[in-house]
Amino acid sequence: MPTCDHCDAHVSDRFARVFADERGNVYACPNCSANAGIAEVSRERAYE
């Protein structure tokens, strides 16, 4: 199960698929980061 590298909380496979780096590391879950930050990463990756 994927977990947040910051707080060790479980994250869904879907969340990890979108927000993990190329090695599968999830540096911040929704509880650790502002939702605005998650949205920014999502937009950046949509253009790649």
TAPEBEL-V212057 format. One record per residue. RES is the residue in one letter. PHI is phi in degrees with one decimal (none if undefined). OMEGA is omega in whole degrees, -180 to 180 (NA if undefined). Layout:
res phi omega
RES PHI OMEGA
RES PHI OMEGA
This chain:
res phi omega
M none 178
P -70.6 178
T -133.1 176
C -73.2 179
D -69.8 -177
H -84.7 -174
C -120.6 -179
D 65.6 177
A -75.1 176
H -67.0 171
V -123.6 -178
S -69.7 176
D -59.2 180
R -64.0 178
F -61.1 180
A -63.1 180
R -61.2 -178
V -85.9 -169
F -107.6 179
A -75.6 175
D -79.0 -175
E -64.1 177
R -96.9 179
G 88.5 179
N -81.7 176
V -106.3 -174
Y -80.4 179
A -156.0 176
C -92.6 178
P -58.7 179
N -74.6 -176
C -93.5 -175
S -126.3 177
A -70.7 178
N -60.7 178
A -62.1 179
G -64.4 178
I -64.6 180
A -63.0 179
E -62.4 179
V -62.9 179
S -60.1 179
R -64.4 -179
E -61.0 -177
R -71.6 179
A -66.4 -179
Y -88.0 -178
E -80.8 NA
